[in-house]
Amino acid sequence: MKGIHVLGDATLSAPLMPKSGHMANQHAKLAAAAIVELMNGRQPSQAPLVANTCYSFVSDKEAVHVASVHTYDAREKTLKPVPGAGGLSPQRNELEGLYAWGWAQNIWVDMLG
């Protein structure tokens, strides 16, 4: 339906995409940019690219992460992982814990002001 935009997990349109707060943040930015383009009579990007990072604490100081990059596949009409982009922590450690806290603080400011 023209002018209606459904976002994130509600669409189930990208089964290989992580269900994370970071990805929800990326979806919102992608949708907002597309809506602004449409409101100004322009076509939104036909090749959007989004990234995801998800941290998990495994102790009070140690964390691990998983990261991925996704791009739009026009043929399949879905966002798909970019081969070779992203990755996993090689092991749990305190440096990852520091990165996790830094990531959290940045995304909270980005989302909540």
DAGIJO-V711787 format. One line per field, one symbol per residue. psi: psi as a letter, one per 30 degrees, with the letter a starting at -180 (. if undefined). burial: 1 if it has 9 or more other ideal C-beta (glycine too) atoms within 8 Angstrom, else 0. Layout:
psi = ???
burial = ???
This chain:
psi = kkfkkklbfffgfifgklileeeeeeeeeeeeeeeeeefgglklkfhlkllkkkkkkfaffklllkklkklkjeefhlklkkkfkaalkflkleeeeeeeeeeeeeeeeeef.
burial = 00000010000001001000011111110110111011000001000111111110100001111111111110000111110001001001100110110011001000000
